[in-house]
Amino acid sequence: MKIVSWNVNGIRACIQKGFFDVLEEINPDLLFLQETKISLDQLTLDMLHPKGYHTVWHSAKKPGYSGVALLTKKKPVHVFEGFGISRYDDEGRVIGADFKDKVFLGVYFPNGQKNDERLQYKLDFYKDFFIFCEELKQQGKEVLVCGDFNTAHQEIDLARPKENEDQSGFLPVERAWMDKLFNTMGYVDTFRLHHQDPHQYSWWSFRTAARKRNIGWRIDYVIVSNPLAPLVKEAFILPEILGSDHCPVGIVLND
């Protein structure tokens, strides 16, 4: 089972840059999208019914903002659109697929760069979302969370760590949340499970030709609850895939 996550930074713009060709090339079993920036009434038939896929779209109330989607070959038992807290769900940040004993969640975590209020919103989101995940685990589910976490975990995960120590996305309080996920809450960073090499990034600023020079950040992750880790056959980042300022990331999971 190939599971892929991609922040498309606007699905309509990404389609113009070859999204459906990428979908055919990657051929995922599940594809989670973030930052779709589209309202439900703007979806076209090819978005709603790409060949071979069921789709679910969860949009923000604010037009042209945030939004997540799920494309899946196998129809889930249940689909999550949000996780039951309106201050987050109104921004269209969480979508999920329940396959009985496993729940796969695609998430667009908030960006905290705007001001202190949004940083606190981001930290609150981390706390409340992972409480939701713990409740799923208590129900006997194994959990996979993928998407744009908007945080680089360690110095290896961005090109210029020293210059960004005081920037949201690499603040100690944000990185501490990532530490907590992997050290005490029972999750595994699937990419680092299989790769320890540096210079592996998933986002590059559109400014200053950052992608061409590989001045990037690894802020897109696929993490799994501990029992799923042995089933992760492969983890990958696809920097050669264009169409957004992020590239797709994913895993192959033995089913």
C-alpha positions, 0 to 999 in steps of 0.5 A: 500500500503506497500512501502519499502526502502532498501540499499542493499550494492550490489544487487548481494551480497544481492541476495546470502544472501537471497534477493528474500526470503526477497522480498517474506516475506516482500511482498511490493507493491513498493520496492526501492533499493539503492547502487545496484552497478550493471550495466544494462548489468549485470542484470540477468533475475531474477533481471529484472523480479521477479515474480509479479513485474515490475522493473526499474534499474538506474545505475551509469556511474562508474562501481560497484558504487551507483545505484538505482532500483524500484520494483513495482507491479503496473505499474506507469504512468511515471518513473523518472531515475534521476531528470535532472541534470547530475552531480547527475544523472551520479551517479545513485542516484534517481528513482521514480514512478508517480501514477498521483496524487502521486510521490514516489521517492527512493534516495541514498543521497551522503555520505560526509565523504570522503572530503570537496568537497564531503560534499559540493556535498552532500549539493548541492544535498539536495538543488537541489533535493528538488527544484525538489520535490517542482516543483512536488508539484507545479504541484499538486503532493503529494511526498514521498521520501525514501532511504538512507539519509546518515544523522542522524537527531537527537541525538535519531537517533544514538547510540553515538551522542557525539562521532560523532558530528564532523563526516559527517552524523551528522554534524550541517550543515547536520542536519540543512537540516533535520530540514529544511525539517521537520520544513519549507518545509512541510515534515513529518518523518513517523517513528517519526510520529508513534514511539518516542522510542530510539535505533531504527537504520537502519545502523550498521558498519560492524566493531566491531560487531556493529549490534550485539551490536546495535551500529547503526544510523538511516539514512534510512527514509521515508518522505512524504509531509504533506497531505500524513501524515494522510494516513500513517497507519504504519511505521517500521524498520526491523532490523531482516532482514539481507543481508546488513549493512542496514536494510529495512524501510518502511510504510503502506499507506492507498490508 
